[in-house]
Amino acid sequence: MKRINFLLFFTLIYSSSFGQKIHFTDSANIWNMYYVNGGDDVLTGYPVVNKYVGDTVIHGITYKTLFCHGTGFHNSIAYVREDFVSSKVYAIYPIKDTDTVEKVLYDYTLQVGDTFNSGYDKSIVSMIDSVQINTLWYKVWHFNGSSIGTIEGIGSLLGPNTPLDSIVSPEERGHLRCFINSGNTFPLSTKIDYYFDNNSSCISTFGVNEHVDVKSVFSENTQLSILPNPINKASKLVLPESLASGMFVVQNIIGQTIVNSNFQNKKEIIFGDKIKLPGIYFYRVTDNQSKAIYSGKFISN
């Protein structure tokens, strides 16, 4: 018993000294993507953010709710859970899978030569290597000879919903520009894909000669507030400052757009009377001048 206790103590000390490993279902994860329309031309693309917005229970099982949204993008919801015993991540896409059947999103046990069948496409593991993130090592899987990897704990560099998400058209290609965990952007020891190292890739070019800090643009702004929340007919969104020109969008939990309006010279937006049904809703405000995106959620009873 003393030997077992000593080993447990040593294990705890070892993991505390070198940090906790990143897990795909960590609520503190944020994936900042950039999608391009045909090829790799960033001048014709658009930014997309993926992050967890709470939990949901389906068939008695608790899932993390992964919300994907961005300007010009078809917002989507995925429900994911991670099985640490089998080393697999499972997901349900309510837009695509109306019968709420979960499928394997990531399998960390795959070996070279194994075939991964997502139900949408089949891929063969061509190579496995590793990268170091914050003193710890993570496996990287490459499929079908591609240099683009799937990183243990982070997911595919084509997007965290890949390979199950077929909502994005084949002409569009996603690139992970910046992965954030608990507000930190740990650099990778090796660059993966064309640029991704999470060190310099969090600064990217969006549009012609427009240099943007990806981490700050997509961060949820804590100065925004909805009063009151849960909302009533008089509820309003209070912005941190008056915006000369912007767009306000509200969507429900299955991605349906409830409010989509442009505004000018606003610091407050009254919208409560437009929400007719109870539920969880997500809002996004885009500043047309700075391209900053503010987002959050609210409840309607």
C-alpha positions in Angstrom: 0.0 0.0 0.0 2.8 2.4 0.9 4.5 1.7 -2.5 1.2 2.4 -4.3 0.7 5.6 -2.4 4.3 6.7 -3.2 3.7 6.0 -6.9 0.5 8.0 -6.9 2.2 10.9 -5.1 5.1 10.8 -7.5 2.7 10.9 -10.5 0.8 13.9 -9.1 4.1 15.8 -8.5 5.4 14.9 -11.9 2.2 16.1 -13.7 2.0 19.3 -11.6 5.6 20.2 -12.4 5.1 19.8 -16.2 1.6 21.1 -16.6 -1.7 19.4 -17.4 -2.2 18.0 -20.9 -4.6 19.8 -23.2 -7.8 17.8 -23.8 -10.2 18.4 -26.8 -13.2 18.8 -24.5 -11.6 21.4 -22.2 -14.1 24.2 -21.9 -11.3 26.7 -22.0 -10.4 25.8 -25.6 -10.9 28.3 -28.5 -10.1 27.5 -32.1 -9.7 30.5 -34.4 -10.0 29.4 -38.0 -9.7 31.1 -41.4 -11.7 29.7 -44.3 -10.7 30.4 -47.9 -12.9 30.0 -51.0 -11.1 27.8 -53.4 -7.4 27.4 -52.9 -5.4 29.3 -50.4 -6.2 32.9 -51.1 -6.7 34.6 -47.7 -7.9 37.7 -49.4 -11.2 36.0 -50.3 -11.7 34.2 -47.1 -13.4 34.8 -43.7 -12.6 34.2 -40.0 -14.5 31.6 -37.9 -14.3 31.0 -34.2 -15.1 27.7 -32.5 -15.6 27.5 -28.7 -17.6 25.7 -26.0 -20.8 27.5 -24.8 -22.0 25.1 -22.1 -23.2 21.5 -21.7 -26.2 19.6 -22.9 -27.7 16.2 -22.0 -28.7 13.8 -24.8 -30.0 10.3 -23.9 -28.8 10.8 -20.4 -25.2 11.5 -21.5 -23.6 14.9 -20.9 -21.9 16.6 -23.9 -20.0 19.8 -24.4 -21.7 22.2 -26.8 -19.2 23.3 -29.4 -20.4 26.4 -31.2 -18.9 27.4 -34.6 -19.7 30.8 -36.0 -18.2 33.6 -38.1 -18.9 36.3 -40.6 -20.2 34.8 -43.8 -20.2 31.3 -42.3 -23.1 28.9 -41.8 -23.1 28.7 -38.0 -23.2 25.2 -36.6 -23.5 23.3 -33.3 -21.8 20.1 -32.3 -22.2 18.1 -29.1 -18.9 16.3 -28.2 -17.7 14.1 -25.4 -14.3 12.6 -24.7 -13.9 9.0 -23.5 -10.5 8.9 -21.8 -10.6 5.1 -21.4 -10.9 4.3 -25.1 -8.9 7.4 -26.1 -11.7 8.6 -28.5 -13.7 11.8 -29.0 -17.4 11.3 -30.0 -19.7 13.9 -31.6 -23.3 14.5 -32.5 -24.3 17.0 -35.2 -28.0 17.9 -34.7 -28.2 19.7 -38.1 -26.9 16.6 -40.0 -27.9 13.8 -37.6 -31.5 14.3 -36.6 -31.6 10.9 -34.9 -28.9 12.1 -32.5 -26.6 9.2 -33.1 -23.0 9.9 -32.1 -20.0 9.1 -34.3 -16.3 9.0 -33.6 -14.8 12.4 -34.2 -11.2 11.5 -33.2 -9.4 8.2 -32.4 -6.1 8.6 -30.6 -5.4 4.9 -31.0 -4.9 4.9 -34.8 -1.7 3.5 -36.2 0.0 3.9 -39.5 -2.0 2.1 -42.2 -5.3 2.2 -40.2 -8.4 3.5 -42.0 -10.6 6.1 -40.2 -14.2 6.0 -41.4 -16.0 9.2 -40.4 -19.2 8.2 -42.1 -18.6 11.2 -44.4 -15.2 10.1 -45.8 -12.5 7.5 -45.4 -8.9 8.4 -44.6 -5.8 6.3 -44.2 -3.1 7.1 -41.6 0.1 7.7 -43.6 2.4 9.0 -40.8 2.5 9.7 -37.1 4.9 12.1 -35.5 4.7 14.5 -32.5 5.0 18.1 -31.3 5.9 19.6 -28.0 3.4 22.0 -26.4 4.1 23.6 -23.1 6.8 21.0 -22.1 4.4 18.0 -23.0 4.5 15.9 -26.2 1.4 15.3 -28.3 0.9 12.9 -31.2 0.2 14.2 -34.7 -1.6 12.0 -37.3 -1.3 12.7 -41.0 -3.8 11.2 -43.4 -3.5 10.3 -47.1 0.0 11.7 -47.4 -1.1 15.2 -46.4 1.2 17.5 -44.4 -1.9 18.8 -42.6 -2.1 17.1 -39.2 -4.6 16.2 -36.6 -3.1 17.0 -33.2 -3.9 15.0 -30.1 -6.1 17.3 -27.8 -6.4 20.0 -30.4 -8.0 18.2 -33.4 -7.7 18.7 -37.1 -6.0 21.8 -38.4 -8.9 21.9 -41.0 -11.2 22.6 -38.1 -12.2 21.0 -34.8 -15.4 19.6 -36.4 -13.5 17.8 -39.1 -13.9 15.1 -40.4 -17.6 14.8 -39.5 -18.8 18.3 -40.4 -19.9 18.4 -44.0 -21.7 21.7 -43.7 -18.7 23.6 -45.2 -18.7 23.2 -49.0 -15.8 21.2 -50.6 -14.6 24.5 -52.3 -13.9 26.0 -48.8 -10.8 25.1 -46.9 -10.2 25.8 -43.3 -6.9 26.6 -41.6 -6.4 26.7 -37.8 -4.7 30.1 -37.3 -4.7 30.2 -33.5 -5.5 27.7 -30.7 -6.1 29.2 -27.3 -6.3 27.3 -24.0 -7.3 29.2 -20.8 -6.2 32.4 -22.5 -2.8 31.1 -23.5 -1.4 30.4 -26.9 1.4 27.8 -26.3 3.8 27.5 -29.2 4.4 24.2 -30.9 7.9 22.8 -31.2 7.3 22.0 -34.9 5.3 24.0 -37.5 2.4 22.0 -39.0 0.5 22.7 -42.1 1.7 25.8 -44.0 2.2 28.0 -41.0 0.6 26.7 -37.9 2.9 26.8 -34.9 0.6 28.8 -32.5 3.5 31.2 -32.0 3.5 33.5 -35.0 0.2 32.1 -36.5 -1.9 34.1 -34.0 -1.1 37.2 -36.0 -2.6 36.8 -39.5 -3.5 38.9 -42.6 -7.2 39.4 -43.1 -8.1 41.3 -46.3 -5.7 43.6 -48.2 -2.9 45.0 -46.0 -5.0 44.4 -42.9 -2.9 42.9 -40.1 -5.0 41.5 -37.2 -4.3 39.9 -33.9 -6.5 36.8 -34.2 -6.5 36.2 -30.5 -7.9 39.6 -29.6 -10.4 39.8 -32.5 -12.2 36.6 -31.5 -12.0 36.9 -27.7 -15.4 37.1 -26.0 -15.7 40.7 -24.8 -16.6 40.7 -21.1 -17.7 44.3 -21.2 -20.7 43.5 -23.2 -23.9 42.9 -21.2 -27.5 42.0 -21.7 -29.9 43.6 -19.4 -31.9 41.9 -18.0 -30.7 38.3 -18.6 -32.8 36.0 -18.7 -34.4 38.4 -21.1 -37.8 40.0 -21.4 -39.4 42.2 -24.1 -37.4 45.2 -22.9 -34.0 43.5 -22.8 -31.1 45.3 -24.5 -27.5 44.6 -25.5 -25.1 47.2 -24.0 -21.9 47.6 -26.1 -18.5 48.7 -24.5 -18.6 51.8 -26.7 -20.7 53.4 -29.4 -20.1 51.8 -32.8 -20.4 53.9 -35.9 -21.5 50.9 -38.0 -22.1 47.3 -37.3 -24.2 44.1 -37.6 -26.2 42.4 -34.8 -27.0 38.7 -35.2 -28.9 36.3 -32.9 -29.2 32.6 -33.5 -30.8 29.8 -31.6 -29.1 26.6 -30.4 -29.6 24.8 -33.7 -28.1 27.6 -35.8 -31.3 29.3 -37.0 -31.0 33.1 -37.4 -33.6 35.0 -35.3 -32.2 38.5 -35.6 -30.0 39.9 -38.4 -29.8 43.7 -38.5 -27.4 46.5 -39.4 -27.1 49.5 -37.1 -25.4 52.8 -37.0 -24.1 55.0 -34.1 -25.4 52.6 -31.4 -24.2 51.8 -27.9 -27.4 49.9 -26.9 -29.5 47.6 -29.0 -33.1 46.7 -27.8 -34.0 43.3 -29.1 -36.0 41.4 -26.4 -39.3 41.8 -28.2 -37.9 39.8 -31.2 -37.2 36.6 -29.2 -40.5 34.7 -29.1 -39.5 31.2 -27.8 -37.7 30.1 -24.6 -34.3 28.6 -24.9 -30.5 29.4 -25.2 -29.5 31.9 -27.8 -26.1 33.2 -29.1 -25.4 36.7 -30.3 -22.7 38.3 -32.3 -21.9 41.9 -32.9 -19.5 42.9 -35.7 -17.8 46.3 -35.8 -17.7 47.1 -39.5 -14.7 49.5 -39.1 -12.3 47.5 -36.8 -13.7 44.1 -37.9 -13.8 43.2 -34.2 -16.3 40.5 -33.3 -18.1 40.4 -29.9 -20.1 37.4 -29.0 -21.9 35.7 -26.1 -25.1 34.0 -25.1 -28.4 34.7 -23.2 -31.4 32.8 -22.0 -35.1 33.3 -22.8 -37.6 31.9 -20.3 
